[in-house]
């Protein structure tokens, strides 16, 4: 078997025309006509690297730790492939793989290609950046943080990315197609093709941006912070959304290049293709931009997934699934056994039988709510005391996204006997409120009310409902899933749940 996993970043399924969205995406439509479109596919752990750990291990990351490297005890899909003699190749412009908090992921592949230049990738080295020029060129929100260099580096990178062939997304597909041309005749391999797009900043080639005119005539505005939309004008909101649409259109055209290759080579007969994302993004819905801080509405949590399997007819599936199921699916496709610690389930049976989906999907971010869905309802359960309830990180790799754990964190660490999936003791580190965990961009969690939504009557999740029976059932399902993941005991108390046995 040959397999391709295409992983976009921050792809809001409600933007895609194959999911009824407003952005013309003819190549996603082509893909949908070829494969099984999953309508109830959800995230697991948020954001970027926690989601990737989910997809590599088939377990939820967020119950035990925040953003961080793969752990020494983690058993990965691509590691198992290599043990079985299957070449696993990674093409990515997702620069977080090459920071402190992601540095053990790419080495789980047999080979890899890293495309430079996305967002704040430390790529374009300029000793004296033209800050005044950028202040005139970009909206104030995009250049007002020069001390950390985060958005400043993004501006520097863009100076070297102007024509369409120079964009990292395009270069990722160039690299992947080169790998495919060289290895199409080989019998067993796996390709993971990632692009950071349409993650912010929504920087797209001008030819794509011209397709979505708004009439806005201010400075460049395409990099939203994770915050409420308060104070944004209609013109500014329209401009931000249009820039996102332009980037989605670029992604769609690049996907089309891969589909053309599949058509031209007849690869559909012996190659499985899976296309999905790590999470969505709020584009002003619910009066929010971004992710992490706001509740995990379906614009973030209910994500696109299309699975194309040789010999399996196209269609739509309402089977409930989530990102931890990608791992088991890839193992199943390659005829490899699922490790005992893997909680995810193969989606291959769901392609022909929707009843084989899961009963509940658990999802969230470390330190935030525990969210659950049964496909009809979504339930956001927040701790009554967000900041005072005990919270710990369990790890043997004490690294945040861009730097190691601070001495103040490690000075209070204890040795914990470990969990059923670790096989070894681990560090138990207090999760301090000011630790350098995933970016909140100016604030902490907001709108932290425990709420229940009925998607059958309120798909936009605008009005919470009171239904004690459903809430009790979902609460019981949360406890069951936490036990399956051997969640830390203090989490049960944190969320007011039944104590683990």
N, C-alpha and C positions, 0 to 999 in steps of 0.2 A: 504494500500500500504506500502511496505517496500522499502527503497532506500539506495544505497551506492554511495557516491561520493569519488572517489580515486583521490587525488591531489598530483602529483609529483611536483618537483620544478626545474625550469630551464631545462625543457625537450625540446630539439631542435627536432621538428618533422622530420627534414631532416636526423636525425640519424636512424629513425625507418624504418624497412623493410616494414611495411604496408603502409608507405608513400614514398616508393622507396628509402629509405636510406641504407647506407652501413653496419650498424650494424645488425647482425642476431638477430632478436627479435621475436622468434616463438610464444611467448605468446601474444604479441601485435597483431600478425597475427591471433591467435585464437580469440582474442577479436574482431578484425575487421570482422571476418567471422560471428560473432554473432550479431553485432550491426550496427548502422548507423554511418559511418565514415564521419565526416565533413571536407571538404577540404578548406573551407574559414572561419575558426574560428580564431578570433583575440583577442588580449589582450584588456584591457581597461586602467586601471591605473597601473603604474609601481612604484617601484618593489614589493617586497613581501607583506607587510601588506596593502599598498594601493590596491593591487589586491584582497586581501581577504576582504577588506571592500566592494569593488565592488560586489563580489560574495555573500556577506551577505545582502547587502542592495538593489542591483539591480540598483545602481546609480554610476556614475563616481566620483571618489574621487579627481582626480588630478586637476580639475578646481577650487577647493576651498581651498585645503590644501595639504600638503605633507604627508609623513609617520606619522601615529599617531594612537591613540586608536579609537575604536568605540565611537561615540559621544552620549551624553545623549538622543538626539532626534532621533537617528537612530532606525529604525524599521528593525529587522533582520529576516531572514528566519527561523533560529532555534528558535528564540524567539516566532515567530508565531506558529511554530510547538508545542512548549511547551504549549502555551495557548490553543491549540486544543487537548492537551492530548497525543501528539506524543513524544516519548522519542528520544532525539537527543544526540548521543554519539560521542565524538571526540577522535581519537587516533592520536598523532602527535609527531614527534621529532623536529618540527620546533621551535627552542628555542626562536625565536623572539616574540612568543606569551607571553612569560613570562618576557619580558623586559618592561621598562617604556612605550614604544610606542606601545605595543600590549596587555597590561594587561587586557583589557576589552573584548577581543574576546572569550577566552575559557569559560568565565562565561555565555556566551549566549547559552551554551550547558547544557543539563540536567546532564551529567557526562562527565568526560574526563580522559585520561591517557597520561602522558607526559613521553616520552622516552628520556633519557639524552645522551649527548656526541657528538652531531653534531657540526662541525666547531668550533666556539669560545664560545660555551656554557660553562659557568663557573662551570665546573663539577669536573674535576680532580684537587684537591687542593694540590699544591706543593709549599712550602714556598721558596725553593731555586731551581728553575728549572735548569736543565743541559744545559744551553744555548750553551756552547762550543760543547757539543755532538750534539746538533741540527744543529749547523752551519756546522759541518762536514757531517751530515746525509742528510740535505735538501739543495736544490738549494738556492743560496743567496737571491733570490727574496722572498722566503717563510719564512725567519727567520730574516730579517733585521729590523723589527719593533718591538723591545722588549719593548719600552717605554709604548705603549698602551696595550700590552699584547695580542692583537687580534690573531695574527698568532702564537705567543708563546703558547697561550691557546689551539689552535688547535693541536699543536704538543704534548702538554701534554695529551690531550684527546686521541690521537691516541695510546699512550703508553698502554692504557687500552682496545683497540679495535684491536684485532689481528686475531682471528679465525672468520669464517663466522657467526656463531650464535651470536657473540658479536656485530655485526654491527647494528647500530640503525635502519636501514631500515628493516632488518630481524626481529628485535624485535617489530617493529611497526606492521608488518603483523602477528607476533605471537599474539600480543595483540588483533588485530582486529578479527582474526580467533577464539580466545577464546570468544570474545563478541558474535560473530555469533553463535558459538556452544551453548552458554547459552541461546540465545534469538531467535533462528530460528523459534520457534513455536509461538512467540508472533505476534499479527496481524499488529501492526503499530509501526515502528521505522525508524530512519535515522542514518546511520553511515557515518561520514566523516573520512576517512583514509588518512592521509598525511604522506609523507616522504620527508625530506629535499633533498634527492638524486633525480637526479644527480647534484644538486647544488655543486659548488666548496667548499672545496677541493675535487678533484676527487679521493678519497681514497676508493679503492675497495679491497676485499679479494684477496690474492695472486693467488688463483685458477682461478679467473676471469681475473686478470691482465696477467696471463700466456697465455691467449687466443689471446692476441694482442701484439705480440712481435714486437719491433721496431729496436733493435740493439743499442739503446741508452745505454750508460754505465756511465752516470754522476750521481750526487746526485739526490735524489727524487725530481721530478718536476711534480706536479699535482695541483698547486694552482695558476692560472693566476690572475694577477691584471687587472683592467679595463684600458686598454691602447692599443696603436698601437702595431703592431707586429714588428716594426722596431728593427733590431738588433738580432732577434731570428733566430737561425740556422734552417735548414730543420729538423735536428735530434730532436731539442728541440720542434718544432711545432708538429712533428709526435708523440713524446712521450706524449705531453699534450693531443692530440686528442685520443691517444690510452687509456690513463687513463680515459678519459671521456667515451669512448666506453665500457670499463670494468665496469664502474659504471652503465651505461645504461643496460648492460647485467645482472647485479645483480638485478636491478629494474624489468627487464623482468621476471626473475625467480620468484621473489616474487609475481608479478602479476599472474603468473601461479598457485601459491598456492591458490589464491583467486578464480581463474577460476575453479580449481579442486573442491573446496568446492561448488561452484555454480552447477557444473555438478553432484557431488555426492549426493547433497541434493535436486536437482530439483528446486532450488531457482529461476531459470529463469522464472518460471511460475507466480511468484507473487512478484518479486523483480526487481526494476529498478537499473541499474548499469551505472554510468557516470564516465569516466576516462579522465582526462585532466591535465593541468599544469597552473601555474600562468603566465609564460612567457618563452621565449626561451633564447638562449645564443649564442654569436658569438664565434666561435672556429677558428678564423683566417680569416674567410670570411670578405671581404671588408677591409682586413688588420687591423682587430680589434680583441681583446679579450674582452669578458664580455658583459656588458649592461650599461644602464644609460647615459654614456657619449656620445657614438656614436649615429648616427641617428638610428631610429627604423626600420631597415631593416627587411625583412620577417623572417630571422633566429631568430629574437627576437619576432616579432609581430604576425606572422601567426603560430598558435600553434595547437597541436594535440587535437582532441576531438572525442571520441567515445561514443555513447549513445545506450544502450541496453534496450529496453522496452518490457515488456511481451506482446506477441501476435503481435509484429511488426517485419516485415521481415528485414533482413540485407540488406545493400546496401551502396551507397555513396551519399552524398548530397553536392551540390555546393551552398546551401543556405548560405548567409552571416550572420554571428553571431559573438558574442563576449562575454567576461566573465561576463558582467552584466546580460546576459540572463540566466545564471545558476540559479540565485535566483528565477526568475519567473518560470523556468522549474520545480524546486523542489516543489514550491507551487502548481503548476498545477498537478503534479503527486500525491500529497497528497490531492487534492481536496480543497485547501485553496485559498481564494481570494487574488488577487494582490493588495497591498496597493496603495493608490492614488499617493504617491510620487515615486513609483517604475517606472523606465524608461525601464528597461530590459523587454524582451519579451520571452514567453515560446518557447522552441525549440521542444516541442512535435508535433505541426503541421508540423514542418520542416522534421520530420521523414518520412512523406508520401507526402509532397508537398514543394518542394524547393522554390517555388514562395512566400512562406509565410515568407521567411527570410527578414532581414532588408535591406534598401536601402543604408545605409552608416554606417560604424563603425568609431567612434572617439576614439583615444587612445593617450596616452602620459604620461609624468612625470611632476610633478609640477615644474614650472619654465623653462621647455624646450619647444620643439615644440608642436604645435597641429597637430596631424597626422590624416589622414582620408583615408579610402579606400571604394570603391564601389564594390570591388571584382575583378575588372579588373585593376584599377589604384591604386597606392599609392601616397599620396601627403603629403610631410613634409613641414609644414609652420612654419618658425622661425620668432621671432620678429626682426625687423630691428636693434633694440638696446637691446640686451639681458640683459645687466647689468644695464641700466639706466631707462628703462621703469618701471613704478610703478607696484609693485607686493605685494599682501597681502595674509596672511593665515587667514582663517575664522574658528574659532574653539571655543569650550568650554572645550577642553581637550588639553591645551598647552604643549604637550609632543613631543619631537623628539624621534628617535628610542631608544636611550639609556639614555636620560637625559631630564629634563624639559627644556622648553624655558628659555633662559638666561634673566637676568634682563634687559640687553640692548634691547632685543626684546620687553619685556613686558612693559617697561617704555614708549613706544610709542603706546601702544595699545589703541584702542577706542572701544566703544560699538556700534555695527552695528545692525540695526533693524532686521536682519535675512533674510532668503530666504523662498521660498514657501515650502520647504521641512523641514525647521527647526521648525517652529511654535513658536520660541522664539528668542530673540536677541542673538547675538554671538560676541565674541571678533574679532576685525579686527586688525591683528598684522602685521606690516611691515616685509616682508621677506628679512632679511638682507643677503648680499652676503656670509658672513662667518658663517651663522647659521649651526647647526649640522643636516643638512637634509640628505637624503639617500646617502650612500657612493659613492663618486666619485673617491676615491683611487688615489689621487695625481693630479687631474686636474678637470676642469669644462667641460661644454658641448663643443664638437668639431664638425667640419664639419657642421657648422650651416648655410648652404645655403638652401633656399626654393627651393625644387625640386619636379618634377612630374615624375613618372615611369609608363610605360605601361607594365603590367605583361604578356599580351598576346604575345608580341613580345620580351620581355626582362624579363623573370621570375627571373633572377639573380640580377635584379636592378643594372645593371652596367653602363647604359647610360641614363641620364635624357633626357626627351623630352620636346619640347615646343608645347603646345596645349592650346591656350588661352580659347577656349570654354570649354574644360574639366576642366581647372583650375578654371574658373568662376563658373561652375556647382558645383564642390567640395567645393569651397569657400562658396557658398550659402548653401550647405548642412551642412557645419561646423557651420554656423550661426544658422541654424534651430536647430541643436542638442544642441548648447550652450544655446539657449532659452529654450529648453525642460528641461535642467538641471539648469535653472535660474543662469547662470554663472555671476560672478561679472562684473559690468560695465567696470572696467578698463581693463579687458582682451580684450575687443573689440578694444580699442585704442592700446593696447600693440601689437596686431597682425594686425593692420591696417584694421579692419573689420567694417562693418556697425554697427552703434550704436544700442544697444538693445532698443526696445520700452519701 
